[in-house]
Amino acid sequence: MADKDKIDSVLKRIQKIVNAAGSPPVIVLGSGASISYGIASMWEIQKRLKVFFGAHDYSHKESKDAVAKFMDNLSKGMGLEEALLHVSMPEEVETDIVDEVWKLIAGQDYDVFKRVLNGEKIDLKRLFEYLIYMRPDTILNVVSTNYDKIAEYAASQAGAYINTGFASTYLGGFKSSLDAYPNHFKKSYIGLINIWKVHGSLDWFEQGNQVYNIPNMHEIPAGYKPCIITPGKNKYEKTHQSPHRELLGRIDKCFNAAQGFLCIGYGFNDEHVHPVLLENAQQRHATIIIVTKDITDPIRRNVMDGNHDYIAIYDNGHEGCYIEYPGEKLEITDKRYWILNDFCSIIM
């Protein structure tokens, strides 16, 4: 079969997966879905923390030693997550890390929000609209490892009802029924988009033993702390606390029922997400569509070198893209399908 015929065949297969009857594929968002909007990468977060710790001193020896070891790990060429995994951070240092990460990303996210208010369309809007318009009473599940609210802005632009697991108020508590959907509002919305945020969100804050959704805060409220899970040794422990524990359970159910997966800018390096995704994809013979700029080592190792049914679309380094699936790698020289708006032209 000629390459042109193979390309036509795989594009039709992508259309069939995304447009399949029943539920749409579960969408998994990674940092690559947000970086183009100016949201910090791990590298930028690392630089922020290096500057902060370089100018900040601690009175406790335990904290001094932990920060010194962290900085030494970075100097040895470790990435942020690896450097933090090799250090047990005292609570005061961990609190500073969470606060600094929140401040960095919250400022960038607010800039995006202002652009949205001025009419800029989020790329995800087009995809969300298509998926919830084409099926009546659609429930779209979005799993995000990001803290930012890019997905929420896109869902708002699409006219969807957004469910993050929290009550839709200015001091929204975590709901006991995560599927709660106000029936008398149904006529006002196109569809329902569940946005399950694995590592927390910029507008989630802890006070005592309670977590609240407090939208559009420009600073951390007095008496509260951001409910986001940053890299480090305590990451696994924190995901077993509320609300993350309940949300991971919900994500497991979504993956277990999924007919397909559409991963956008997701690097398959999060131990709380990709093992469950891959296990369910294999058991259900579900295809994993990967739309990303670059194929990272974890994507290659965890998905492409494993016994999985996948279609990976990524940058060819010029003005086109590669489409790779088991046993085949095709190049399209004039279409950048790894960019979300261009990818949407395949399925619509």
N, C-alpha and C positions, 0 to 999 in steps of 0.2 A: 504493500500500500504506500503510495506517495505521501510525503510529509503534509501536503495540502489536505489530502483526504483524512490523514490522522488528526490534523488540527481541527478540521470540521467535525470529526467524530467526537473528539474530547470536549469541544465547546458545546455540542448538543448534549453530551452526557452531563456537563455542569448545569445546563438549563434544566434537564430532567430532574436532577437532584434537588435543586433549589425550588423548582416549581412543582414538586411532587404533591399529589393530593394528600390531604390531611394536614398535619402540623408542619410548619416550615422548619428548616434545620436550626439547631441551636447555634447561636452566634457567640463566639468566644473572642473577646477583645484583649489584646495585649498592649504594651507601651507603644508599639509601632502604629497603633490607631490614633495616638494622641500627639506624638512627637512633631508631626507636621503643623500642629497648631501652636507650637512653642512650649509644650509641656516638657519638663525636664526629663532627660534620660538618666539612667543610673550613673553615667559618667558625670553629668552636671551635678547630681546630688552628691556624688563623691567629692567634687571640687568644693561645693558649699560646706560640707562637713570639715574638710581639711582647713579651710579658711577659719571656720568657727573655732575648731579645737586649737588651731595655731594661735588664736588671740584670747583663748579662754583658759583660765586656770582653776583647778579644784583644790580645796583644802584637804580633802581626804586622800590618803595615800592609795587606797584601793582604786579610786577614780583616776588619779594621776597615772598609776601603772597601767590601767586598762586602756586609757587614751593613748599612752605612749606605745603600747603594743599594737593597737589599731593603726596608728600612724606608721609604725615600722612595717606592718604588713603591707600597707599601701606602697611604701617606698620599695618593697621587694617585688612589686608588680602585681600584687593580688588585686582583683576587682573588688568593688564595694561589698558585695554579698559574701564573698569568700573571706575577706578581711574581717568582717564582723562575726562570721561563724567561728572564727578561731579565738574569739575574745568573749569572756563573760562580763558583760557590762553591768556595773552597779545601777541601781534604780535612778539616781540623779543624772547619770550620763545618758541612760536610755531615754529619760524624759526629755533631755535636751535634743537628742537625735530626732525624736518624734516631732518636737516643736519646730526644729529647723526645717525638716522635710515638709511639714505642713505649711510653714510660712512661704517657702520657696514655691511650692506647687499652687497654693491658694492664690498667690499674687498672679501667677501665670494664667490660672484658670479664670480669674476675674477679668483679665484682659480679653480672654476669649468671650466671656459673657458680654462684655461691652461691645465687642464686634458683632455678636449675635443680635444684640439690641439695635445695632445700626444696619442690620439687614444681611449680614454674612450667613450663608447657608452651610451647615455642617454636612460633610460628605455622607455621613451615615443616614441623614434625613432621606435621601433618595432611596436607599436600600430599605429602610424601615417602612416608608410609605408604600413601596411596591409590595413588600411581604404582607402588610396588613390590609392593603386595599384588595389584593387579589383573592383573599379568602374571607368570607363573612365571619364575624365574631372570632377573629384570629387572636390567639394568645402567643406572643413571640417571646421566647426566653433568650436573654442576653446575659452572658457570664463575663464579668470584667475583673481583671486583676489590677485595674488602675484606681487611683484615688480621685482623679479629676471627674468632672461632670459632663464631659463631651457627649457621652451617650444620652444623658438626660436632656441636654440641649437639643440634640437631634430628634429625640422622641417628642419633645414639645413642639418642635417645628413640624413634625409629621402629624400632629393633632391626635396623638395617642394618649391613653390614660397610662400613667407611669406608676408602677408598683416596685418599691425598693425594699418592702418589708416594714416600712415605717408609716405611721399615720401622716396624712397630708395636712399637717398643721404647722404653725411656726414654732411649736415645741412638741414635735411628733415623737411619741414613744414607739418602741418596737412592738409590732402587732403579734398577738398570740396566734392569729390565723393569717399566715403569710399570703394566702390566696384571696383575702378579702377584696372584693370589687364592688363598689357601690352601684347596685343595679339601676337605681333611678337616674344615674348619670350616663348610662350606656349610650343613649341617643346623642350625647354631646361629644362623643369620642369615636374615632375610627376603629380603634382596636385597643388591646391591652398589651403593654410591653413590660414584662418583668425584667428588672435590671438587678441581677444578683452580684454584689460586689464582695469578692472574696477577702480582700485586705482592708476593707473599710472605705470610707468616703470622706471627702473634705468637710461635709456638713454633718458628720456624726461626732458627737461629743459625749464624753463620760462625766458623770457627776455621782460620786459614791458608787453604788452598784447598778445604776441606771444609765442607759444610753439613749440619747435623744437626737433627733434630726432637727438641726437649727440651720435653716438655709441662708446662703449668701452672707456669711460672716467674713469681715475683712481682717479680724483679729480673733485670737482665741479668747472666748468669754471667761471672765474672772470666775474661778471656782470650778472650771471645766478643763478637761484635757482632750485632745483630738483622739478619736477612736479609729486610728489607722495602725496597721501592722507593718512595721519597717523590717528590713532584713536583720538577721541576727539569730543568736542561739535560742531566744525566747519565741521565735516566730511560730514554731509548731505548737507550743503550749498555748499561745494566745488564740490560735484558731479553734481551740477547744473551749473557749469562753464565749458567752453570749455577747453579741448576736451572731458571731462568726460560726459557732457550732451549728445553729439552726439553719443558717444560710448554706453551709456546706452540705447539710442533709438535703436541702431543697435542690441544690445543684446535682447531687447524686441522682435524685429522682428525674431531673431533666435529662441527664446524660443516659440514664437507663431507658428512657422512652424515646430517645432521639432517633429519627430516621436518617439523619445526616448531620454533619458538623461543618460550619463555615468559620474558620479561624482567621481573624484579621489582625495582622501585626502581632501575633502571639508567638513567643519563642519556644514554647514547650520546655520551659525550665522551672516550672513551679510545681513542687511536689504535692501541693494540695489540689491541683487541677488535672494535669495531664495524665497521671496514672489511671485515674477513674475514667477519664475521657477515652483513653486508648483501650482500656479493658472492655468498656461498653461498645465501642466501635467494632472491636474484633468479634465480640459475642453476637452482635446484631448484624454483622456484615455491612456496617454503615460506612459510607465514604467520608473521608476527612478532606475538605477543601481548604488549602492553605493559601492565603493571599498576603504576601509580605514583600518587603524590599529585598531582603537578603535571607538566604538559607543559613541559619546559624548551626553551630555544631550540635546543640541539643535537638533541633528539628531533624537534622540528618540522622543522628544517633537514635532518637526515641521513636521517630515515625518512619522515615524513608528507608532506614536500614532494618526496620522491624517487619513483622509479617502483617502489614496494615494496607488497607485499600485507601490510597491518597491521590490527590491531584494538587501539586504545588505550582503556584504561579508566582514568579519573582523576576526581578530586574535583570536584564541582560547586560547592563552597563552602558547601554547606548540609548536608543529611543524605542526600544522594544521590550520583549520579555521572553522568558523561558516558561514552558509548561512541561512539568515533569510528573510522571506517574510510573508505577512499577514496570521496569523494562524499557522505558522510553523517555527521551528528553528531546523536546521540540523547541525550535526558536521561531518567534514571530518578530520580525524586524521593525514593524511599523505600528504596533499596538502595545501600549503600556498597561496591560490588564492587571498588573500588580497594584496600580492606583485604583482606589475604590470606585471612583466615578466611571473609569473605563471598564472596570470589572462589571459594573451594573449594566453596561451596554451588551454584555454577553447574555444576561438572563432576561432582559426586557424585550 
